[in-house]
């Protein structure tokens, strides 16, 4: 980790500007409860995480489409059932002390947030392949039902998949939603306006001042991923970015809580 990482140079970012990408995934296994606990302890105001739908209709917090990187095995996770996924070890790949960390479902993270008022707002990223509208509608309906079952859940729903956003928007009319892109496409702002989305999430390394101005002039929230350099974070904040997604979260208000935790 470089000397200019967000974790090693505290004091410049407010909690509301820091989003833990898949939890505190720089030091902890991504998208696990231990990574989410660490993000909260470090003062992140936000957590970004991924949601996929399994073959039995259950939702799971998991980034990759296939096993092999964060869990041993092979094959498409979307072709598995929850009982099969629930026993996967998703911690050992990071370090041996995380052996036995298991996947969790969105309802568990929603309940975790509700248990303490200062826990981070969740950014849900719907993972769904383009060109499969039925699959997009199914996962949209399932996630909307989970959110509705947890009144007061603080979240933003996001996706690269426009079909998923179009499907879920009318199901959750008051929930903030954002389109994820890499560099800004010419039609992204108009799509957000047409669909009633409140924000855009961009690859911060590809964001320039002109794109930032287009987004902000349209009244859209601007959040960027995945930034692990304080220098780059400051550049983005100066352009009007309101939230920085990072693998190494730490806010001005929390500078040393996890020094005794494994690194």
Secondary structure, DSSP 4 states (H G I P E B T S, - for coil): --TTSTTTS-SS--GGGEEEETTTTTTS-TTSHHHHHHHHHTT-SEEEEEEEE-TTS-EEE---SBSSSSSSS-SBGGGS-HHHHHT---STTT-GGGTT-----HHHHHHHHHTSTTSPEEEEEE---TT-HHHHHHHHHHHHHHHHTSTT--EEEEES-HHHHHHHHTTSTTSEEEEE-SS--TTHHHHHHHHT--EEEEEGGG--HHHHHHHHHTT-EEEEE----HHHHHHHHHTT--EEEESS---TT-SSTTTTS--
